[in-house]
Structure formats: structure tokens, C-alpha cells
Amino acid sequence: MTARNADSLLDLFDADWIARPYDYYSKLREQHGVYRDDLMRSWVVLNHADITALSKDDRLSGARIDEFHAALPPESRADMAPLAAVLKNMMLFREPPEHTRLRKLIQPGLTPRFIRTVRSTIEELTGELLDRVLPTGRMDVIHDFAKPLTQSVIALLAGVPAQAAHLLADWRGLLPEFFSQSSAELPRLTALRAVLDENLAQRRAGLAEDLFTEMIADRLDGGGYTDDEVFANFLLLIDAGQATTTHLIGNAALALLDHPGQAELLRDRPGLAANAAQEFLRYDSSVQFTTRIATGEMRVAGQLIPAGDSVTLVLGAGNRDPSRYPEPDRLDLTRKATDHLSFGHGIHYCLGAALALAEIEIAMRCLVQRTENWRAGRTELSWLDSVNFRFLSALPIEFDERKPEVTA
């Protein structure tokens, strides 16, 4: 009988590690390249090169919702059935050819070219939010800035009408809900389904004019997409575009609060903002790992992984791998980090990457250009009780308004 490996990602729930997971990843990496996490019931991969290669390996499948759902206790399985039904229709949890077909539904609408058309809207929304808080000299970066910004942008892109915009408020993310076996979001999903169904008839008839219709109109009837598939990937657009991007902006602000010299650099060189967005993603991603299922026996870093086993790719650890990034724990907004792992790689590369980068770039550039001398509003930070999602519950700061320079 083999002794249980004592190291586990679940140790990140411990008070010593929850606020500083990267120190724990470093500890794990020093002891293991790839190891079996008995508590997680998964193989864990920590190195940038291995994660990059495995993200493109077709022997690993993202179709894991049914397996997780089937392993739940009977009562929880029944409670989670509606959420599982939605999640397994998302392209994120499907493999080719279904993944390819579902990706084609939305992909043309999230190209960098399309995102350039909404940059002015993001700029305008960012300016309005800052106008509200500047006179007060304080804000909660999460609740006063990042959340309303991403909610407004995603409502625009997803075609959620103004009278239903409240359904996007305080979006928690469907994956955290599913993996924590929470049914709290089910009433919201029912209400959003009613909104989508009401608009879907107009979309299929070519009568709707919102951006979501523009994104999918040419493919809606020709691709054989069911209403359930459209709804699931409508929710994926909301999920990825709101919760994760909200906390990417929050984590970026926290990084600058801890590195005032880098904040000053961005003030002096606003042209760095696009590059800085990539470094923020590398430095502290809001999603820390992703899990795949091995469809066949495979060997990784000397470890034999049997078919059917779970493999967890720790994106946050790969982003701080010293063999890929010199001084990985240092925030450096001049660093070229476009190969970070926060959006994944391969066929599951995040469809919303261009949108998220645009929002982070604009939000952080405008924030530092209009404020200075940041002070933390509290000494203790509260994180979502999750080992995978780096979501701050709040980030209060105080600041001085930065006056425009007057030139002679």
C-alpha cells in the first residue's frame, strides 16, 4: 500500500498560504516537477514548459463536467443537474468536433478587429466611473470600478437589455458555484434564460440589433445550434467576460498598490499599458489552474499517467516559473510576457482574451493617469474561499486626484 503524498493544492486553504499561493507553488516546484495529489485525486503540473505542451496535447480532454457531476452524492447530484446541463454545453468543456463547431458560433465576434470597435465605449465607461469617485479621494476598486465596468461591457456585448441588467450584478462565476456545489445562481440562470429566449426569436428572424446578434447572426441558423447551446455559450461569454476580468483588474490594482514604483512608471509611460496588461495577467491571474482528463496513457516529466486520470495544470505556478521568467515574483511592466498561461493555450485558448486585455489596459492606464499616492484602505485582504479563483472580496484604497499637467 502506497503512502499518501502529503503535498496537496488543498493546502492553499490554510491561512499560511491562501493570500500567497505563489510561495506555496515555489515550495511544490522545488520538490516535484509533476506529482500525484491524492487529496485532489489529480496529477499536478507546475512548470511552464510542461503546461504549455500539455495544453496543446489532444490526449487531454476538457470534457470533465459529466465525470464530476456523476461523482457527487445523490442529493447534490440532483441539485447540480441544471447547472451541469448548462456547463457541459459550453465550448470550454467540449472536445472536437463539437468544440470546434461551438467555437465558431462566437469566435468571429471576439476578434481583435471587433474589439477595437468597442474600445471607445470601454474608455467612456472607465472615465464615467472615475468621475464618480475622484472627488471623494477613495474607492473600492472591486465594487466601485472593476465590477461596474465589466458588467456594463458584457451587458453590451451579450445583448442584455437595460431592464435585465440587474441579472448581471454581483456575478459570482458558474464554475466556482458548480465545484462548490452551490445552487445559489440557479434562479438567476432561469431569469437569464427567459431573457435570451425572448430575444432569440428576434435574432433568428434577423430583427435584433444588439452586439451579441451581430456576433452570431451569420452562423445562428447555418450551424445547427440548439437553443441550449446558444444559451450555454451566451453564459460563457458573461462568465469569462465579467467575473474573471473583474478580478484581473482587481489583482492588477493590488499589484500596483504593492509596487508603487511600477505605478509611477505607468503614469510616466502610458504607452506601456498594453504590455503591462500582459504582465498583470502573468503576475496574478484570477484563475489559477485548469483540469483535464487523460484519454489515454501518457508519460509527463517521467511520471506515467494512466488513462482516465485527472491532470491539473497550475497556470499560476507556470506564470511564476523561474526557468521561464527571471525574477518571476517581481512585477515588471516592461517584461515581455505574452506567453503567460492565464488564457491557456491550444484549442481552449480563451476566446475573450482580446476583450479582457483591452479592458485591463484601458482600466489600469486611466486609473493611474487620474490618481496618485495610493494608500491601502485596510490592512487585511479577504479572498474568495477557493484554491483556484483569486477573487478579492474588496480592495478599498485612498488616493489623491492627479491634476492634468498645464503646459505653457
SULCORTA-V953492 format. One record per run of one state. SS is the DSSP state (h for helix, s for strand, l for the rest). FROM is the first residue (numbers start at 1). LEN is the number of residues. If there is no record, write none. Layout:
# SULCORTA-V953492
ss:from:len
SS:FROM:LEN
SS:FROM:LEN
This chain:
# SULCORTA-V953492
ss:from:len
l:1:8
h:9:5
l:14:7
h:21:11
l:32:2
s:34:4
l:38:4
s:42:4
l:46:2
h:48:8
l:56:4
s:60:2
l:62:3
h:65:6
l:71:3
h:74:14
l:88:3
h:91:3
l:94:4
h:98:13
l:111:1
h:112:5
l:117:2
h:119:16
l:135:3
s:138:3
h:141:18
l:159:3
h:162:7
l:169:5
h:174:6
l:180:6
h:186:19
l:205:6
h:211:10
l:221:6
h:227:32
l:259:1
h:260:9
l:269:1
h:270:14
l:284:3
s:287:1
l:288:1
s:289:6
l:295:3
s:298:3
l:301:2
s:303:3
l:306:4
s:310:5
h:315:4
l:319:27
h:346:3
l:349:4
h:353:18
s:371:6
l:377:6
s:383:1
l:384:5
s:389:1
l:390:2
s:392:1
l:393:3
s:396:6
l:402:7
